[in-house]
Amino acid sequence: MTHLLHIDASPRGDRSHSRRMTKEFVEKWQQAHLRDTVTYRDLGRNPVPHVDESWIAAAFMAPDRRTPELWDAIHISDLLVDEFLAADIYVLGVPMYNFSVPSTFKAYIDQIVRVGRTVAFEPNDTANVFKPLVLAKKMFIVEARGDSGFQPGGQYERMNFHDPYLLTVFGFMGITDITFIHVENDEYGGQKLADSITNARTQIDRLVGSYT
Ligand SMILES: Cc1cc2nc3c(=O)[nH]c(=O)nc-3n(C[C@H](O)[C@H](O)[C@H](O)COP(=O)(O)O)c2cc1C
């Protein structure tokens, strides 16, 4: 049995392409894997807090030195990390906002990148100070964009801080098996958008089919 963590980061409802596509992905996955389980987190509608001074003090302190107040400060982060580590497969819907991820998604990343939990910090091992702790996972990211041309070789490649950022930050924690599904051209609509949605659906069918 495999456990999926399904996360949406778009604040939009029915008009969100990333939300619609992650829903379709997970529904198709569950039809093909009847025993698999899913946890859902909606960052677009229910954002997690930003880190603050108490959070930072708690996160970078040995657990046995934390006061009850500092345990409180890190409590939500611990719950989010527990939820993150419990999954085998991640299905994320993350729009491109100003060439990167929505701030709600960045707030989530800041909550789950945790020394001692998702990444180890070993300052004496100078060749390898950070060691990933989230291993043997698989991730699918549906990225919706208003425009196109952000792929390698595209006219906006150098402005793409979305895909490279997610590859870097999840790779930092150990998740390297990451597949992107792009829905582009929301700002243009019409056939350009329709073709992109069709391509995304075809890719989802192929991906889900390849894991049966
Ligand atoms: C605040 C904001 C910033 C955006 N920045 C970009 C951008 O940098 N590049 C782009 O191609 N589209 C950009 N868009 C368009 C969205 O990526 C596009 O509408 C996408 O479909 C949103 O995802 P959703 O359909 O899942 O809500 C932006 C939209 C918003 C609201």
The ligand as an SDF file (V2000), in Angstrom:
LIG
                    3D

 31 33  0  0  0  0  0  0  0  0999 V2000
    0.1880   36.8780   -8.6410 C   0  0  0  0  0  0  0  0  0  0  0  0
    0.3200   36.1570   -9.9680 C   0  0  0  0  0  0  0  0  0  0  0  0
    1.5720   36.0810  -10.5640 C   0  0  0  0  0  0  0  0  0  0  0  0
    1.7170   35.3900  -11.7690 C   0  0  0  0  0  0  0  0  0  0  0  0
    2.9590   35.2900  -12.3360 N   0  0  0  0  0  0  0  0  0  0  0  0
    3.1220   34.5950  -13.4870 C   0  0  0  0  0  0  0  0  0  0  0  0
    4.4270   34.4370  -14.0770 C   0  0  0  0  0  0  0  0  0  0  0  0
    5.4310   34.8700  -13.5620 O   0  0  0  0  0  0  0  0  0  0  0  0
    4.5150   33.7460  -15.2380 N   0  0  0  0  0  0  0  0  0  0  0  0
    3.4270   33.1920  -15.8400 C   0  0  0  0  0  0  0  0  0  0  0  0
    3.5760   32.5650  -16.8980 O   0  0  0  0  0  0  0  0  0  0  0  0
    2.1840   33.3040  -15.2910 N   0  0  0  0  0  0  0  0  0  0  0  0
    2.0190   33.9820  -14.1310 C   0  0  0  0  0  0  0  0  0  0  0  0
    0.7820   34.0950  -13.5610 N   0  0  0  0  0  0  0  0  0  0  0  0
   -0.3500   33.3740  -14.1770 C   0  0  0  0  0  0  0  0  0  0  0  0
   -0.6100   32.0430  -13.4750 C   0  0  0  0  0  0  0  0  0  0  0  0
    0.5610   31.2450  -13.4230 O   0  0  0  0  0  0  0  0  0  0  0  0
   -1.7100   31.2800  -14.1980 C   0  0  0  0  0  0  0  0  0  0  0  0
   -2.9090   32.0280  -14.1300 O   0  0  0  0  0  0  0  0  0  0  0  0
   -1.9420   29.8970  -13.6260 C   0  0  0  0  0  0  0  0  0  0  0  0
   -2.9300   29.2470  -14.3920 O   0  0  0  0  0  0  0  0  0  0  0  0
   -2.3850   29.9770  -12.1450 C   0  0  0  0  0  0  0  0  0  0  0  0
   -2.5500   28.6760  -11.6100 O   0  0  0  0  0  0  0  0  0  0  0  0
   -4.0180   28.0910  -11.3120 P   0  0  0  0  0  0  0  0  0  0  0  0
   -4.7360   28.0470  -12.6630 O   0  0  0  0  0  0  0  0  0  0  0  0
   -3.7900   26.7300  -10.7590 O   0  0  0  0  0  0  0  0  0  0  0  0
   -4.7040   29.0230  -10.3610 O   0  0  0  0  0  0  0  0  0  0  0  0
    0.5870   34.7860  -12.3640 C   0  0  0  0  0  0  0  0  0  0  0  0
   -0.6600   34.8740  -11.7530 C   0  0  0  0  0  0  0  0  0  0  0  0
   -0.8000   35.5480  -10.5640 C   0  0  0  0  0  0  0  0  0  0  0  0
   -2.1600   35.6230   -9.9110 C   0  0  0  0  0  0  0  0  0  0  0  0
  1  2  1  0
  2  3  1  0
  2 30  2  0
  3  4  2  0
  4  5  1  0
  4 28  1  0
  5  6  2  0
  6  7  1  0
  6 13  1  0
  7  8  2  0
  7  9  1  0
  9 10  1  0
 10 11  2  0
 10 12  1  0
 12 13  2  0
 13 14  1  0
 14 15  1  0
 14 28  1  0
 15 16  1  0
 16 17  1  0
 16 18  1  0
 18 19  1  0
 18 20  1  0
 20 21  1  0
 20 22  1  0
 22 23  1  0
 23 24  1  0
 24 25  2  0
 24 26  1  0
 24 27  1  0
 28 29  2  0
 29 30  1  0
 30 31  1  0
M  END
$$$$
